[in-house]
């Protein structure tokens, strides 16, 4: 049985889906996250695990690969 390492994706990529004028609250509501989480995405070099990245992308009506180019590059361990 193969096990896959949980992949991490940069939150800055999902932030690019919104205009700079979009409020933190609007982004949080759009992706289904807490506004504190979105504040961290804006302020820090934060990464999102693949499970949450998938959830947030789907909430935007997108496949995660439309946001993160390396989505299919899962590493087997």
N, C-alpha and C positions, 0 to 999 in steps of 0.2 A: 504494500500500500504506500502510495506516495503522499508525502505531506508537503504542503505549500506554506511558505513563509507569508505572513500577512504583509501585504504591500502597503506602502505609505505614499500619499500623493500630496503635493503642495497646495495648500488652501488658496494661495494667490491666484491659481489658475481658475478656480470657481469665482473668485472676485472679479475676474476679467469679464464675466458674463453680465455684469451690471455696470451701468454708467457711474461715474464718480459722484453724481448728484443723488444716487439712490441711497436712502437712509439705511442705517444699520437695522432698524426694525423691519423695514420692507424686505431686506435681504433675508433676515431671519425667518420671516413669515413665508417667503417664497420657497426656501429650502427646508423648512420644518426644523430649524435649529433655534436654540436660545440666543437672544441678542448678545449675551455675554460671550458666547462662542464666536459670533461674527466679529465682535470687537477684538478678540484675540487674533482672528484671521487678518484683520486690518493692521494690527500693531506689531505682530511677531512673525517670524519665519516658521509658521505652524504647518504641520502635515496632518492629513486626515487618513485614517485607515480605510482599506478598500471597502469595508462594509458600509461605513457612513458615506464615503464618497459615492458609492452606488445609490444609496438612499437619496442623497442631495441632488444628484444628477437626474434621477427619475422624477423627483418633485418638480424639476424644471422642464420635464418633458423630453429629456435627452438621455442618450446612452452615455455612460461615463467616458467612453472613448472619444466622444465629441468635445470633452473638456480636457482630458488628460491623454495626450498622444501615446504614452507608454502603457496604457491600460492593460493591454494583452501580454505584457512582458512579465508574467508571473514567474517567480523563481522557485524551482523545486529544491527541496532539501532532503 
